[in-house]
């Protein structure tokens, strides 16, 4: 079904239905850096702009994200945005649809997911992710009841995010690290058991532990895992690439020296855009701010010169 804006929502506009293309269509067998780079020629051939233009990169990243999330006729896709932080989320989403903008709207708690679904679940340009953010777990804002609710809700949605681990000093004291790891292992197991899920994953100073949990649970094999705002080592990056992970990048990330080097390694058919906006909860926001951030990412030399 296609809306007036031309953005389709697969077989159903309900975020709790299983919409979009089968993940196996994009999954590589025997993943290596070389064969991933070979397959990304498909995306380059479909882009008609100059070899290093922002327009070409926009087409490439939109093709990748549209296939993964089941969007049709998208102009740009924000693969990690927090609509749940916006006091005017429906207004922003409706305006975005008129611009051809599509969103993977990550949430931070299961209750936040349910609230966001109530407002945005009928929109074909939005996928709402079921979240259990590691910082909320570390600070006691999500407890056993929330983890259990997350496990219950996994069966009703294909979209999961934001989940993961954060081993920054602030979030590991007084047993918080262990709480995070235990919760994320349950998240990964629930996703693997359900199968064919798309996860947006927070992995701050914790990429190795995140990948261990995903591998041990079976999520790496049975789901599609997006590493949001990747900040790990180059060794971690190669491990994630070989495991078939996707990556979403934003304007703050691409300004760093590390990103300049690491973006050269990420295959085009595993790269998407994100904003991770807004920066705080309860704010009035706009589709224009999101679109502008995406274009700033695309226009940055680090991304435009990626091979």
Secondary structure by P-SEA (a helix, b strand, c coil): ccccccccccccccccccccccccccccccccaaaaaaaaaaaaaacccccccaaaaaaaaaaaaaaaaccccccccccccccccccaaaaaaaaaaaacbbbcbbbccaaaaaaaaacccccccbbbbbcccaaaaaaccccaaaaaaaaaacccccccccbbbbccccccccaaaaaaaaaaaaaaaaaaaacbbbbbbbbcccaaaaaaaaaaacccccbbbbbccccccaaaaaaaaaabbbbbbcccccccaaaaaaaaacccccccccccccccccccccaaaaaaaaaaaaacccccccc
